[in-house]
């Protein structure tokens, strides 16, 4: 009878060990999931903060027009020419139409 009781106790002890190990595994997996979630949230928060900081920096560094320089440039008049050939233009002899020449001569 003592042997039977020892066997039962050994079996119960083994069952409890298996159960306890399974519960520890569940808790460990749950902890890993929580840690992964926390890391994802921290990463998302960091990305959002970087994006916000970049937007604030862009707002702070935005170029604004210089009204004094614009007025000075308008007072001086047009500074350039809209002609593709430059301010001097093209010689009149190069623009004569209607004469027949060989291409390239």
Helices and strands as residue ranges (DSSP letters): H 2-60, H 67-76, G 92-94
